[in-house]
Amino acid sequence: MPRHDVLIVGGGPSGSSLARILVQQGMDVAIVDKQTFPRDKVCAGWITPAVLTSLQIDVEDYLQQNILQPIHGFRIGRMSANANDIDYPDGPVSYAIRRCEFDTYLLKRSGATLYTNTKVESLRFENNIWTLNDTYTAPLLVGAGGHFCPIARHMGAKLGKVEVAVTAKEIEFAMTASQQQACKVVAARPELYFCDDLQGYGWVVRKQNYLNIGLGREDNTRLSEHISNFCNFLKQQGRIPDDIPDKFHGHAYLCYTQARRPMLDDGVMLIGDAAGLAYGESGEGIRPAIESAIIAAQVILANSSPYTKQALSAYVEQMEARFGKRAKTEVVATNPLIHALKISLGNSLLNTRWFDKHVVLNRWFLHRQQAPLVMQASAR
Ligand SMILES: Cc1cc2nc3c(=O)[nH]c(=O)nc-3n(C[C@H](O)[C@H](O)[C@H](O)COP(=O)(O)OP(=O)(O)OC[C@H]3O[C@@H](n4cnc5c(N)ncnc54)[C@H](O)[C@@H]3O)c2cc1C
């Protein structure tokens, strides 16, 4: 039976980032993923510069085969009002990537042993050793399998029951020459439009000749109808071509404060979407996924087998120091009057350029107030 130091389930950005750090420190790491790469992941593919810093991406190398679209501004507004163009003249404030390229690049460079096209079928934990699918073994198992991660479920996550997930749908497609002409979205300035009830927002991100259109909401009812209304709005405004494909793909994620799942137990940790880490206001999940991988790596490197829950507890402490403490109580429904007032106030604020730039963009979407996390010198 193949025996490794660490088995990671999920080869997305969190799993491959963790693997890379551990491999660089001499550990034998394997990644198990049900898909073969390149694979698509439902995502707008927008990342902040902090992500490139944390990943130590060599931009020249990345650009050789992949798209990295610099973003210098945003068009931002509500679906029933005029939008503001907010530009940042001093250099890119974000980038757009294609997940099929980005995830494959990170996975390849991780240096881990890859078991792709391999779904988790069974798990056993005996004598401080995990056995996955009666085949792969390791003293430490890391769940990096995204929102529906089988390891999170094994640890007791109750999908859709006690946790309020954001549900979203999107398409990404290569535009034909006539679609490129008809598309008025500027690649360096993605567009964000909040729903009038402020329960979510839609986006359009252009990456060279690819167009990504999507919408996510906190309530999970009538998502297809919201998407359809959003696309009609974009077409009426002349922002996107009339003949876009109609096969939208759905997915879900948990915002950090809404997640209730435990992040660790004896011999097992969760990172990335499996732990439910996305930023509440924007839904950005790649940066928290990578930061959780860096924090997990530091804790793993400071320990050795057996990895008891007690020994790994610094992971939760450091995650709370970075992301804050999670609310202990369930989310209670807001009084309808207060909710209506919030919507009215929010809608007025969203019309002002100052609020759009300094609060919505700089704080909520770009997280400029928080310096990137980088790997500290190893404890090994
Ligand atoms: C519509 C939408 C738009 C988004 N847009 C953005 C954005 O623009 N910017 C941003 O920062 N974040 C965005 N996010 C969030 C972002 O996509 C996630 O936070 C990010 O992908 C988390 O990375 P991860 O490595 O934790 O998980 P994932 O990227 O989900 O990777 C999980 C991996 O686990 C594998 N896996 C799953 N189940 C199993 C199993 N049973 N057995 C084996 N392998 C398994 C999967 O194949 C996958 O490769 C968006 C999310 C959605 C839904």
The ligand as an SDF file (V2000), in Angstrom:
LIG
                    3D

 53 58  0  0  0  0  0  0  0  0999 V2000
  -19.7080   30.9070   -8.9280 C   0  0  0  0  0  0  0  0  0  0  0  0
  -18.4870   31.1260   -8.0810 C   0  0  0  0  0  0  0  0  0  0  0  0
  -17.6270   32.1720   -8.3710 C   0  0  0  0  0  0  0  0  0  0  0  0
  -16.4720   32.3710   -7.6110 C   0  0  0  0  0  0  0  0  0  0  0  0
  -15.6360   33.3930   -7.9710 N   0  0  0  0  0  0  0  0  0  0  0  0
  -14.4990   33.6060   -7.2510 C   0  0  0  0  0  0  0  0  0  0  0  0
  -13.5800   34.5930   -7.6430 C   0  0  0  0  0  0  0  0  0  0  0  0
  -13.7480   35.2700   -8.6500 O   0  0  0  0  0  0  0  0  0  0  0  0
  -12.4680   34.7860   -6.8710 N   0  0  0  0  0  0  0  0  0  0  0  0
  -12.2260   34.0370   -5.7460 C   0  0  0  0  0  0  0  0  0  0  0  0
  -11.2220   34.2710   -5.0620 O   0  0  0  0  0  0  0  0  0  0  0  0
  -13.0780   33.0560   -5.3750 N   0  0  0  0  0  0  0  0  0  0  0  0
  -14.1940   32.7980   -6.1020 C   0  0  0  0  0  0  0  0  0  0  0  0
  -15.0230   31.7750   -5.7610 N   0  0  0  0  0  0  0  0  0  0  0  0
  -14.6280   30.8780   -4.6700 C   0  0  0  0  0  0  0  0  0  0  0  0
  -13.5040   29.9360   -5.1310 C   0  0  0  0  0  0  0  0  0  0  0  0
  -13.8720   29.2840   -6.3200 O   0  0  0  0  0  0  0  0  0  0  0  0
  -13.1750   28.9140   -4.0360 C   0  0  0  0  0  0  0  0  0  0  0  0
  -13.0370   29.5880   -2.8140 O   0  0  0  0  0  0  0  0  0  0  0  0
  -11.8970   28.1290   -4.3400 C   0  0  0  0  0  0  0  0  0  0  0  0
  -12.0440   27.3330   -5.4860 O   0  0  0  0  0  0  0  0  0  0  0  0
  -11.5410   27.2430   -3.1390 C   0  0  0  0  0  0  0  0  0  0  0  0
  -10.4340   26.4390   -3.4760 O   0  0  0  0  0  0  0  0  0  0  0  0
  -10.2540   24.9940   -2.8090 P   0  0  0  0  0  0  0  0  0  0  0  0
   -8.9430   24.4870   -3.2320 O   0  0  0  0  0  0  0  0  0  0  0  0
  -10.5630   25.0620   -1.3760 O   0  0  0  0  0  0  0  0  0  0  0  0
  -11.4340   24.0900   -3.4520 O   0  0  0  0  0  0  0  0  0  0  0  0
  -11.7690   23.7520   -4.9720 P   0  0  0  0  0  0  0  0  0  0  0  0
  -11.1680   24.7200   -5.8870 O   0  0  0  0  0  0  0  0  0  0  0  0
  -13.2550   23.5640   -5.0040 O   0  0  0  0  0  0  0  0  0  0  0  0
  -11.0700   22.3460   -5.2380 O   0  0  0  0  0  0  0  0  0  0  0  0
  -11.5670   21.1820   -4.6580 C   0  0  0  0  0  0  0  0  0  0  0  0
  -11.0350   19.9610   -5.3940 C   0  0  0  0  0  0  0  0  0  0  0  0
  -11.4820   18.7840   -4.6910 O   0  0  0  0  0  0  0  0  0  0  0  0
  -11.8570   17.8060   -5.6160 C   0  0  0  0  0  0  0  0  0  0  0  0
  -12.8670   16.9230   -4.9850 N   0  0  0  0  0  0  0  0  0  0  0  0
  -14.1180   17.2550   -4.5990 C   0  0  0  0  0  0  0  0  0  0  0  0
  -14.7650   16.1730   -4.1160 N   0  0  0  0  0  0  0  0  0  0  0  0
  -13.8970   15.1410   -4.1950 C   0  0  0  0  0  0  0  0  0  0  0  0
  -13.9890   13.7480   -3.8610 C   0  0  0  0  0  0  0  0  0  0  0  0
  -15.1400   13.2190   -3.3710 N   0  0  0  0  0  0  0  0  0  0  0  0
  -12.9130   12.9520   -4.0670 N   0  0  0  0  0  0  0  0  0  0  0  0
  -11.7590   13.4850   -4.5860 C   0  0  0  0  0  0  0  0  0  0  0  0
  -11.6310   14.7930   -4.9410 N   0  0  0  0  0  0  0  0  0  0  0  0
  -12.6840   15.6080   -4.7390 C   0  0  0  0  0  0  0  0  0  0  0  0
  -12.4410   18.5990   -6.7920 C   0  0  0  0  0  0  0  0  0  0  0  0
  -12.3890   17.8600   -7.9950 O   0  0  0  0  0  0  0  0  0  0  0  0
  -11.5450   19.8440   -6.8210 C   0  0  0  0  0  0  0  0  0  0  0  0
  -10.4810   19.7020   -7.7320 O   0  0  0  0  0  0  0  0  0  0  0  0
  -16.1930   31.5360   -6.5050 C   0  0  0  0  0  0  0  0  0  0  0  0
  -17.0600   30.4740   -6.1990 C   0  0  0  0  0  0  0  0  0  0  0  0
  -18.1860   30.2610   -6.9770 C   0  0  0  0  0  0  0  0  0  0  0  0
  -19.1030   29.1090   -6.6290 C   0  0  0  0  0  0  0  0  0  0  0  0
  1  2  1  0
  2  3  1  0
  2 52  2  0
  3  4  2  0
  4  5  1  0
  4 50  1  0
  5  6  2  0
  6  7  1  0
  6 13  1  0
  7  8  2  0
  7  9  1  0
  9 10  1  0
 10 11  2  0
 10 12  1  0
 12 13  2  0
 13 14  1  0
 14 15  1  0
 14 50  1  0
 15 16  1  0
 16 17  1  0
 16 18  1  0
 18 19  1  0
 18 20  1  0
 20 21  1  0
 20 22  1  0
 22 23  1  0
 23 24  1  0
 24 25  2  0
 24 26  1  0
 24 27  1  0
 27 28  1  0
 28 29  2  0
 28 30  1  0
 28 31  1  0
 31 32  1  0
 32 33  1  0
 33 34  1  0
 33 48  1  0
 34 35  1  0
 35 36  1  0
 35 46  1  0
 36 37  1  0
 36 45  1  0
 37 38  2  0
 38 39  1  0
 39 40  1  0
 39 45  2  0
 40 41  1  0
 40 42  2  0
 42 43  1  0
 43 44  2  0
 44 45  1  0
 46 47  1  0
 46 48  1  0
 48 49  1  0
 50 51  2  0
 51 52  1  0
 52 53  1  0
M  END
$$$$
